[in-house]
Amino acid sequence: MNWLGKLSALLALALTPLGVLGCGETVIDSAKTEGAIEENLQKSMGQRVASVECPSDVKVEKGKTFECTVKLKSGKTETATLKVLNSEADVELADIKSAGGK
């Protein structure tokens, strides 16, 4: 099993809770999500992360999925798919796969 497969078990997740209230609705806090993904990759898998980018407008709706782009210092780019678990903005890593790159 490669590091991406192992990550899905390890990242299930310190990404909780990640919601912020804005304009009357709760959205996923993209900065916290990005930081949690980066920290987990570096601590759990020893992957050196150059950057993580998540959308800033994801509404907290149970079952909703969204994608974040993970750029590794090796030059590889990965796409992490996250799933909103509940109205408290708890999320889990649903999938992570190569998005091309090197």
HURA-V662582 format. One record per residue. N is the residue number from 1. RES is the residue in one small letter. PSI is psi in whole degrees, 0 to 359 (999 if undefined). NEAR is the number of other ideal C-beta (glycine too) atoms within 12 Angstrom. Layout:
n=<N	N>
res=<RES	RES>
psi=<PSI	PSI>
near=<NEAR	NEAR>
This chain:
n=<1	2	3	4	5	6	7	8	9	10	11	12	13	14	15	16	17	18	19	20	21	22	23	24	25	26	27	28	29	30	31	32	33	34	35	36	37	38	39	40	41	42	43	44	45	46	47	48	49	50	51	52	53	54	55	56	57	58	59	60	61	62	63	64	65	66	67	68	69	70	71	72	73	74	75	76	77	78	79	80	81	82	83	84	85	86	87	88	89	90	91	92	93	94	95	96	97	98	99	100	101	102>
res=<m	n	w	l	g	k	l	s	a	l	l	a	l	a	l	t	p	l	g	v	l	g	c	g	e	t	v	i	d	s	a	k	t	e	g	a	i	e	e	n	l	q	k	s	m	g	q	r	v	a	s	v	e	c	p	s	d	v	k	v	e	k	g	k	t	f	e	c	t	v	k	l	k	s	g	k	t	e	t	a	t	l	k	v	l	n	s	e	a	d	v	e	l	a	d	i	k	s	a	g	g	k>
psi=<131	175	333	320	319	327	322	326	322	332	9	45	154	20	30	144	151	30	151	148	128	131	39	358	158	134	158	135	103	324	317	320	314	316	319	319	313	313	316	320	317	317	311	324	355	19	133	117	131	318	159	133	122	152	150	2	25	115	146	100	121	130	347	141	155	162	145	145	126	119	122	154	341	348	348	150	133	153	119	125	124	150	133	125	329	181	352	6	25	135	161	156	118	325	153	132	161	135	23	240	203	999>
near=<10	14	25	27	16	19	32	28	17	27	39	24	31	23	39	26	23	34	27	22	16	17	9	7	16	25	28	41	26	29	20	28	42	29	23	37	45	33	21	35	39	23	18	24	27	16	30	18	31	22	19	34	25	31	22	19	17	30	24	31	20	17	16	24	23	33	28	42	31	41	28	30	18	18	14	25	25	38	27	43	27	42	30	32	26	19	19	18	35	25	41	33	39	25	23	37	22	22	22	12	17	13>
